[in-house]
Amino acid sequence: MGRKLYVGNLPYSANDAILRQKFEEVGTVDSSKVITDRETGRSKGFGFIEMSSDEEAEEAISKFHGQDFDGRAMTVSEAKPMVPNDNRGGSRGGFGGGGNRNRY
């Protein structure tokens, strides 16, 4: 079974196909995804790669971590599972302000 890798510090010109092509230098890529901004569609500068085997994933980490990619030193590591964040969205609540209210 393969491993999912985090790839950071990508050039903003990178897309899924370019990322896949780069990592195919070390083995079979099961999937590639560059994360983009929802509103602008522009790359956020990071993405994920899934290599077909653990050995290929290790080789990708050792070959590409710190390697220059269009003027940027890539960060490549094993992806960590996403942790749910209960603080997203919703009301910020509270009754802030009122510094001079009700002074006697």
DSSP file (Angstrom, degrees, kcal/mol; ACC not computed):
  #  RESIDUE AA STRUCTURE BP1 BP2  ACC     N-H-->O    O-->H-N    N-H-->O    O-->H-N    TCO  KAPPA ALPHA  PHI   PSI    X-CA   Y-CA   Z-CA
    1    1 A M              0   0    0      0, 0.0    53,-0.5     0, 0.0    51,-0.1   0.000 360.0 360.0 360.0 142.8    0.0    0.0    0.0
    2    2 A G        -     0   0    0     51,-0.2     2,-0.4    50,-0.1    50,-0.2  -0.124 360.0-124.3 -82.6 179.5    1.2    3.5   -0.8
    3    3 A R  E     -A   51   0A   0     48,-0.6    48,-2.2    50,-0.4     2,-0.4  -0.955  13.0-125.2-129.0 147.4    1.7    6.6    1.3
    4    4 A K  E     -A   50   0A   0     -2,-0.4    75,-2.5    46,-0.2     2,-0.4  -0.772  28.5-159.2 -91.8 133.3    0.3   10.1    1.0
    5    5 A L  E     -AB  49  78A   0     44,-3.8    44,-2.1    -2,-0.4     2,-0.4  -0.891  13.3-135.2-115.9 143.2    3.0   12.8    1.0
    6    6 A Y  E     -AB  48  77A   0     71,-3.2    71,-2.0    -2,-0.4     2,-0.5  -0.812  19.2-166.2 -90.4 134.3    2.7   16.5    1.8
    7    7 A V  E     +AB  47  76A   0     40,-2.7    40,-2.4    -2,-0.4     3,-0.2  -0.962  14.4 177.4-126.0 113.0    4.5   18.7   -0.7
    8    8 A G  E     +AB  46  75A   0     67,-3.3    67,-2.1    -2,-0.5    38,-0.2  -0.634  50.3  39.4-114.4 170.8    5.0   22.3    0.5
    9    9 A N  S    S+     0   0    0     36,-0.6    37,-0.2    65,-0.2    60,-0.2   0.852  74.1 166.0  60.1  40.0    6.7   25.5   -0.8
   10   10 A L        -     0   0    0     35,-2.8    -1,-0.2    -3,-0.2     2,-0.1  -0.497  44.6 -99.7 -79.0 152.0    5.6   24.8   -4.4
   11   11 A P    >   -     0   0    0      0, 0.0     3,-2.0     0, 0.0    34,-0.2  -0.455  31.3-120.1 -66.1 147.4    5.8   27.5   -7.0
   12   12 A Y  T 3  S+     0   0    0      1,-0.3    31,-0.7    -2,-0.1    33,-0.1   0.644 111.5  65.5 -66.8 -12.2    2.3   29.1   -7.5
   13   13 A S  T 3  S+     0   0    0     57,-0.1    -1,-0.3    29,-0.1     2,-0.0   0.587  79.2 110.2 -82.5 -10.7    2.5   28.1  -11.2
   14   14 A A    <   +     0   0    0     -3,-2.0     2,-0.2     4,-0.1    31,-0.1  -0.343  43.7 177.4 -68.8 144.5    2.4   24.4  -10.2
   15   15 A N     >  -     0   0    0     28,-0.0     4,-2.4    -2,-0.0     5,-0.2  -0.790  46.8 -85.3-134.4-179.4   -0.7   22.3  -11.0
   16   16 A D  H  > S+     0   0    0     -2,-0.2     4,-2.5     1,-0.2     5,-0.2   0.899 125.3  48.1 -56.4 -45.2   -1.8   18.7  -10.5
   17   17 A A  H  > S+     0   0    0      2,-0.2     4,-2.5     1,-0.2    -1,-0.2   0.901 111.9  48.2 -66.2 -42.3   -0.2   17.5  -13.8
   18   18 A I  H  > S+     0   0    0      2,-0.2     4,-2.1     1,-0.2    -1,-0.2   0.912 113.1  48.5 -64.7 -42.5    3.1   19.2  -13.2
   19   19 A L  H  X S+     0   0    0     -4,-2.4     4,-2.0     2,-0.2    -2,-0.2   0.919 112.2  48.8 -63.4 -44.4    3.3   17.8   -9.6
   20   20 A R  H  X S+     0   0    0     -4,-2.5     4,-1.7    -5,-0.2    -2,-0.2   0.932 110.6  50.6 -59.6 -47.3    2.5   14.3  -10.9
   21   21 A Q  H  < S+     0   0    0     -4,-2.5     4,-0.3     1,-0.2    -1,-0.2   0.894 109.2  51.7 -59.9 -41.8    5.1   14.5  -13.6
   22   22 A K  H >< S+     0   0    0     -4,-2.1     3,-1.1     1,-0.2    -1,-0.2   0.926 113.3  43.0 -61.0 -46.8    7.8   15.6  -11.1
   23   23 A F  H >X S+     0   0    0     -4,-2.0     3,-1.6     1,-0.3     4,-0.5   0.666  96.5  74.8 -80.0 -16.5    7.1   12.7   -8.7
   24   24 A E  T 3< S+     0   0    0     -4,-1.7    -1,-0.3     1,-0.3    -2,-0.2   0.627  77.6  80.4 -68.1 -10.8    6.9   10.1  -11.5
   25   25 A E  T <4 S+     0   0    0     -3,-1.1    -1,-0.3    -4,-0.3    -2,-0.2   0.755 102.3  34.1 -63.4 -23.6   10.7   10.5  -11.7
   26   26 A V  T <4 S-     0   0    0     -3,-1.6     2,-0.3     1,-0.3    -1,-0.2   0.489 128.9 -56.3-111.7  -5.4   10.8    8.1   -8.7
   27   27 A G  S  < S-     0   0    0     -4,-0.5     2,-0.4    -3,-0.2    -1,-0.3  -0.993  79.7 -22.8 161.1-166.1    7.9    5.8   -9.2
   28   28 A T        -     0   0    0     -2,-0.3    24,-2.2    -3,-0.1     2,-0.6  -0.627  48.6-151.4 -81.7 127.4    4.2    5.4   -9.8
   29   29 A V  E     -C   51   0A   0     -2,-0.4    22,-0.2    22,-0.2     3,-0.1  -0.882  10.5-172.1-100.7 120.4    2.0    8.2   -8.6
   30   30 A D  E    S-     0   0A   0     20,-3.2     2,-0.3    -2,-0.6    21,-0.2   0.852  72.0  -7.5 -79.1 -35.6   -1.6    7.1   -7.6
   31   31 A S  E     -C   50   0A   0     19,-1.2    19,-2.7   -11,-0.0     2,-0.3  -0.990  56.1-165.4-157.4 154.0   -2.8   10.7   -7.2
   32   32 A S  E     +C   49   0A   0     -2,-0.3     2,-0.3    17,-0.2    17,-0.2  -0.996   9.8 176.8-142.1 139.0   -1.6   14.3   -7.2
   33   33 A K  E     -C   48   0A   0     15,-2.5    15,-2.7    -2,-0.3     2,-0.5  -0.921  15.7-160.7-148.7 118.3   -3.5   17.4   -5.9
   34   34 A V  E     -C   47   0A   0     -2,-0.3     2,-0.3    13,-0.3    13,-0.3  -0.863  30.7-125.6 -93.0 128.3   -2.3   21.0   -5.7
   35   35 A I  E     -     0   0A   0     11,-2.3     9,-3.0    -2,-0.5    11,-0.5  -0.596  31.7-167.5 -79.7 130.9   -4.5   22.8   -3.2
   36   36 A T  E     -C   43   0A   0     -2,-0.3     2,-0.3     7,-0.3     7,-0.2  -0.827  27.7 -99.7-120.0 156.5   -6.0   26.0   -4.7
   37   37 A D     >  -     0   0    0      5,-2.9     4,-2.1    -2,-0.3     5,-0.1  -0.551  29.1-137.5 -70.7 134.0   -7.9   29.0   -3.4
   38   38 A R  T  4 S+     0   0    0     -2,-0.3    -1,-0.1     1,-0.2    -2,-0.0   0.871  98.6  40.3 -62.3 -38.5  -11.6   28.6   -3.8
   39   39 A E  T  4 S+     0   0    0      1,-0.1    -1,-0.2     3,-0.1    -2,-0.0   0.908 128.7  24.8 -81.1 -42.4  -12.2   32.2   -4.9
   40   40 A T  T  4 S-     0   0    0      2,-0.1    -2,-0.2     3,-0.0    -1,-0.1   0.700  87.6-135.1 -98.5 -21.1   -9.2   32.8   -7.2
   41   41 A G     <  +     0   0    0     -4,-2.1     2,-0.2     1,-0.3    -3,-0.1   0.474  58.3 140.0  77.7   0.9   -8.3   29.3   -8.3
   42   42 A R        -     0   0    0      1,-0.1    -5,-2.9    -6,-0.1    -1,-0.3  -0.516  61.6 -97.7 -79.6 144.8   -4.6   30.2   -7.6
   43   43 A S  E     - C   0  36A   0    -31,-0.7    -7,-0.3    -7,-0.2    -1,-0.1  -0.274  19.1-146.3 -58.0 142.9   -2.4   27.6   -6.1
   44   44 A K  E     -     0   0A   0     -9,-3.0    -1,-0.1     2,-0.4   -35,-0.1   0.411  49.2-103.9 -90.5   0.5   -1.9   27.9   -2.3
   45   45 A G  E    S+     0   0A   0    -10,-0.4   -35,-2.8     1,-0.3   -36,-0.6   0.609  91.4  73.4  90.4  11.8    1.7   26.7   -2.7
   46   46 A F  E     +A    8   0A   0    -11,-0.5   -11,-2.3   -38,-0.2    -2,-0.4  -0.977  47.5 159.4-150.3 165.1    1.2   23.2   -1.4
   47   47 A G  E     -AC   7  34A   0    -40,-2.4   -40,-2.7    -2,-0.3     2,-0.4  -0.914  30.5-101.9-165.0-170.5   -0.3   19.8   -2.4
   48   48 A F  E     -AC   6  33A   0    -15,-2.7   -15,-2.5    -2,-0.3     2,-0.4  -0.982  19.2-167.5-135.6 143.9   -0.4   16.1   -1.8
   49   49 A I  E     -AC   5  32A   0    -44,-2.1   -44,-3.8    -2,-0.4     2,-0.6  -0.981   8.9-154.5-127.2 139.2    1.0   13.1   -3.7
   50   50 A E  E     -AC   4  31A   0    -19,-2.7   -20,-3.2    -2,-0.4   -19,-1.2  -0.958  13.6-158.6-116.5 115.1    0.1    9.5   -3.2
   51   51 A M  E     -AC   3  29A   0    -48,-2.2   -48,-0.6    -2,-0.6   -22,-0.2  -0.582  22.2-124.5 -89.0 153.6    2.9    7.1   -4.2
   52   52 A S  S    S+     0   0    0    -24,-2.2     2,-0.3    -2,-0.2   -23,-0.1   0.694  88.6  26.0 -76.0 -18.2    2.0    3.5   -5.0
   53   53 A S  S  > S-     0   0    0    -25,-0.3     4,-2.0   -50,-0.1   -50,-0.4  -0.972  73.5-120.7-142.4 159.0    4.5    1.9   -2.5
   54   54 A D  H  > S+     0   0    0    -53,-0.5     4,-2.4    -2,-0.3     5,-0.2   0.866 114.3  55.6 -62.9 -36.8    6.2    2.8    0.8
   55   55 A E  H  > S+     0   0    0      1,-0.2     4,-2.2     2,-0.2    -1,-0.2   0.913 108.3  46.7 -63.9 -43.1    9.6    2.4   -0.9
   56   56 A E  H  > S+     0   0    0      2,-0.2     4,-2.4     1,-0.2    -1,-0.2   0.870 110.8  53.4 -66.8 -36.1    8.7    4.9   -3.6
   57   57 A A  H  X S+     0   0    0     -4,-2.0     4,-2.3     2,-0.2    -2,-0.2   0.925 109.3  48.0 -63.9 -44.3    7.4    7.3   -1.0
   58   58 A E  H  X S+     0   0    0     -4,-2.4     4,-2.4     1,-0.2    -2,-0.2   0.902 112.1  49.9 -62.0 -41.4   10.6    7.1    0.9
   59   59 A E  H  X S+     0   0    0     -4,-2.2     4,-2.4     1,-0.2     5,-0.2   0.900 109.6  51.4 -64.4 -40.4   12.6    7.7   -2.2
   60   60 A A  H  X S+     0   0    0     -4,-2.4     4,-2.8     2,-0.2     5,-0.4   0.908 110.4  49.0 -63.2 -42.1   10.5   10.7   -3.1
   61   61 A I  H  X S+     0   0    0     -4,-2.3     4,-1.9     1,-0.2    -2,-0.2   0.946 114.5  44.3 -62.5 -48.0   11.1   12.2    0.3
   62   62 A S  H  < S+     0   0    0     -4,-2.4    -2,-0.2     1,-0.2    -1,-0.2   0.844 119.9  41.6 -68.6 -32.0   14.8   11.7    0.2
   63   63 A K  H  < S+     0   0    0     -4,-2.4    -2,-0.2    -5,-0.2    -1,-0.2   0.904 124.4  30.5 -80.8 -41.7   15.1   13.0   -3.4
   64   64 A F  H >< S+     0   0    0     -4,-2.8     3,-2.1    -5,-0.2     2,-0.3   0.695  84.0 107.3 -98.5 -20.4   12.8   16.0   -3.4
   65   65 A H  T 3< S+     0   0    0     -4,-1.9    10,-0.2    -5,-0.4     3,-0.1  -0.450 101.6   3.1 -64.0 120.4   12.9   17.4    0.2
   66   66 A G  T 3  S+     0   0    0      8,-3.3    -1,-0.3    -2,-0.3     2,-0.2   0.333  98.9 138.1  86.7  -6.6   14.9   20.6   -0.1
   67   67 A Q    <   -     0   0    0     -3,-2.1     7,-2.6     6,-0.1    -1,-0.3  -0.480  60.4-107.8 -75.2 142.6   15.2   20.3   -3.9
   68   68 A D  E     -D   73   0B   0      5,-0.2     2,-0.4    -2,-0.2     5,-0.2  -0.501  35.2-179.0 -70.1 130.6   14.8   23.5   -6.0
   69   69 A F  E >  S-D   72   0B   0      3,-2.7     3,-0.7    -2,-0.3    -1,-0.0  -0.882  75.6 -30.6-133.5 100.7   11.5   23.6   -8.0
   70   70 A D  T 3  S-     0   0    0     -2,-0.4   -57,-0.1     1,-0.2     3,-0.1   0.901 128.8 -41.9  54.0  46.2   11.3   26.8  -10.0
   71   71 A G  T 3  S+     0   0    0      1,-0.2     2,-0.4   -60,-0.1    -1,-0.2   0.514 120.9 100.9  86.2   5.2   13.3   28.8   -7.5
   72   72 A R  E <  S-D   69   0B   0     -3,-0.7    -3,-2.7    -5,-0.1     2,-0.8  -0.981  70.9-127.6-126.7 136.4   11.7   27.3   -4.3
   73   73 A A  E     -D   68   0B   0     -2,-0.4    -5,-0.2    -5,-0.2    -6,-0.1  -0.719  34.5-133.7 -82.5 111.1   13.1   24.7   -2.0
   74   74 A M        -     0   0    0     -7,-2.6    -8,-3.3    -2,-0.8     2,-0.5  -0.258   6.8-144.3 -65.9 149.2   10.3   22.0   -1.7
   75   75 A T  E     -B    8   0A   0    -67,-2.1   -67,-3.3   -10,-0.2     2,-0.4  -0.979  22.6-179.9-110.5 122.1    9.3   20.5    1.6
   76   76 A V  E     +B    7   0A   0     -2,-0.5     2,-0.3   -69,-0.2   -69,-0.2  -0.987  14.8 138.5-129.0 125.5    8.3   16.9    1.3
   77   77 A S  E     -B    6   0A   0    -71,-2.0   -71,-3.2    -2,-0.4     2,-0.2  -0.949  58.8 -71.2-153.0 169.6    7.2   14.7    4.2
   78   78 A E  E     -B    5   0A   0     -2,-0.3   -73,-0.3   -73,-0.2     2,-0.1  -0.495  58.4-112.7 -67.0 134.5    4.6   12.1    5.1
   79   79 A A        -     0   0    0    -75,-2.5   -75,-0.2    -2,-0.2    -1,-0.1  -0.439  26.3-139.1 -70.9 140.6    1.2   13.6    5.2
   80   80 A K        -     0   0    0     -2,-0.1     3,-0.1     1,-0.1    -1,-0.0  -0.756  29.6 -96.1 -97.6 147.5   -0.5   13.8    8.6
   81   81 A P        -     0   0    0      0, 0.0     2,-0.3     0, 0.0    -1,-0.1  -0.315  45.1-103.4 -61.9 144.4   -4.2   13.0    9.1
   82   82 A M        -     0   0    0      1,-0.0    -3,-0.0    -3,-0.0     0, 0.0  -0.521  32.4-143.3 -71.2 130.8   -6.4   16.1    9.1
   83   83 A V        -     0   0    0     -2,-0.3    -1,-0.0    -3,-0.1    -3,-0.0  -0.839  21.2-115.2 -97.3 127.4   -7.5   16.9   12.6
   84   84 A P        -     0   0    0      0, 0.0     2,-0.6     0, 0.0    -1,-0.0  -0.348  23.9-148.9 -61.6 139.9  -11.1   18.3   12.9
   85   85 A N    >   -     0   0    0      1,-0.1     3,-1.0    -2,-0.0    -2,-0.0  -0.936  11.3-169.8-114.4 110.1  -11.3   21.9   14.1
   86   86 A D  T 3  S+     0   0    0     -2,-0.6    -1,-0.1     1,-0.2     0, 0.0   0.572  79.6  70.6 -74.8  -7.9  -14.4   22.6   16.1
   87   87 A N  T 3  S+     0   0    0      3,-0.0     2,-0.3     0, 0.0    -1,-0.2   0.260  70.1 120.5 -94.3  13.1  -13.7   26.3   16.0
   88   88 A R  S <  S-     0   0    0     -3,-1.0     0, 0.0     0, 0.0     0, 0.0  -0.574  74.5 -28.6 -81.6 138.4  -14.4   26.9   12.3
   89   89 A G  S    S+     0   0    0     -2,-0.3     0, 0.0     1,-0.1     0, 0.0  -0.005  87.6  94.6  62.2-163.2  -17.1   29.3   11.3
   90   90 A G  S    S-     0   0    0      2,-0.0     2,-0.2     3,-0.0    -1,-0.1  -0.108  83.7 -26.1  73.4-172.2  -20.1   30.1   13.3
   91   91 A S        -     0   0    0      1,-0.1     3,-0.0     0, 0.0     0, 0.0  -0.459  38.1-151.6 -77.5 144.1  -20.6   32.9   15.7
   92   92 A R        -     0   0    0     -2,-0.2    -1,-0.1     1,-0.1    -2,-0.0   0.598  42.2-170.3 -88.1 -13.0  -17.7   34.6   17.4
   93   93 A G        +     0   0    0      1,-0.1     3,-0.2     2,-0.0    -1,-0.1   0.184  29.0 100.4  59.9-174.6  -20.1   35.4   20.2
   94   94 A G  S    S-     0   0    0      1,-0.1     2,-0.3    -3,-0.0    -1,-0.1   0.053  70.1-101.1  86.1 166.4  -19.6   37.7   23.2
   95   95 A F        +     0   0    0      2,-0.1    -1,-0.1     3,-0.0    -2,-0.0  -0.618  52.7 176.2-123.6  68.3  -20.5   41.2   24.1
   96   96 A G        +     0   0    0     -2,-0.3     2,-0.0    -3,-0.2    -2,-0.0  -0.032  36.8  24.0 -71.6 174.1  -17.3   43.1   23.4
   97   97 A G        +     0   0    0      1,-0.1    -2,-0.1     2,-0.0     4,-0.1  -0.280  48.8 127.7  77.9-156.4  -16.6   46.8   23.6
   98   98 A G    >   +     0   0    0      2,-0.1     3,-1.6     1,-0.1    -1,-0.1   0.841  27.5 166.9  73.0  35.7  -18.4   49.3   25.7
   99   99 A G  T 3  S+     0   0    0      1,-0.3    -1,-0.1     0, 0.0    -2,-0.0   0.801  76.0  31.8 -54.9 -35.5  -15.4   50.8   27.4
  100  100 A N  T >  S+     0   0    0      3,-0.0     3,-0.7     2,-0.0    -1,-0.3   0.146  88.5 132.1-111.2  19.5  -17.1   53.9   28.8
  101  101 A R  T <  S-     0   0    0     -3,-1.6    -4,-0.0     1,-0.2     0, 0.0  -0.467  72.9  -1.7 -75.2 140.7  -20.5   52.5   29.3
  102  102 A N  T 3  S+     0   0    0      1,-0.2     2,-0.5    -2,-0.2    -1,-0.2   0.833  78.8 164.3  54.0  44.1  -22.4   53.0   32.6
  103  103 A R    <         0   0    0     -3,-0.7    -1,-0.2     1,-0.1    -3,-0.0  -0.797 360.0 360.0 -90.7 131.4  -19.7   55.0   34.4
  104  104 A Y              0   0    0     -2,-0.5    -1,-0.1     0, 0.0    -2,-0.1   0.401 360.0 360.0-107.1 360.0  -21.0   56.8   37.5
